[in-house]
Amino acid sequence: MDAENANAWAGLRVAVIIPCFNEEASIAKVVADFRKALPAATVYVYDNDSSDRTAEVATQAGAIVGFEPFPGKGNVMRRMFSDVEADVYVLVDGDDTYDATAAPTLVSTLLERQLDMVNGSRVTDIREAYRFGHRFGNRLLTGIVRAIFGRQFSDMLSGYRVFSRRFVKSFPAVSSGFEIETELTVHALELRMKTVEIPTRYKDRPAGSSSKLKTIRDGIRILRTIGILVKEERPLAFFSAVFAVLAILSVVLAVPVIAEYLRSGLVPRFPTAILSASLMVLAFLSLTAGLVLDTVTHCRREVKRLAYLSITAPTATRRFLE
């Protein structure tokens, strides 16, 4: 970190927060690298009930170590966001795959442009570092979120981000696992927070470290989270789609019944007629639910926005603008 940044960040609390599970092989280097890149920052490592010496090694490396007994990255991040008090938060995984030297640039960008989140999108030529399955799944899931919520991010699942205090303390973390990155992205998009994405180098894991991500299992969980977020944040669109499916099915079932009635004056397929009418009733109930929940969602978004606005932006931004 150069002298200009050091002066600009004087009096600013910067926290490096690292969620960890069985990262004994890499955590010491991660802590050392980020202490070197951001010497004025405090490094926190939160151990997620590891079975190895992650917590001990992190303590010896100079980090403040916290603990989260409930398994899952989402649970760890909820604990970190709740416990750690800072003006700027640098989130990074403990597997030594992210470039610590990029941290000053990410923090400076957040402060200079008065942003709420800087996303470090992963760039690598190492096939083993970012396997095809993970890459394809990330593109697919990111594409779905971009189509529904906004096109600001190309790497929604990056574990390297910088947040303002406003973001962290107004974020209602709900997810328990790796789907937390999706929730972070949608939270920023829904509140129309100021964000930017910066390419950062992504490297292979060190020897002795293994990935905790299960491509298919976690991909399904993320896809389910996207569906839940669409229902909660876009209820009118979600329930309108349900309305359309039920209404079309009802009409398809009703057409031959109505045609037979017009031809003969009889309704010989009475159960089909009842099913068709029931589906149409359910369709309109779904539409009504969408209209009601859309109003509720607007109210919830306003409450979250007010919580966000109640927290002041980092004061160091004034020094950059003077």
Summary of the structure (lengths in Angstrom):
residues: 322
radius of gyration: 24.4
end to end distance: 20.5
largest distance: 90.4
contacts: 1030
relative contact order: 0.13
helix: 55%
strand: 13%
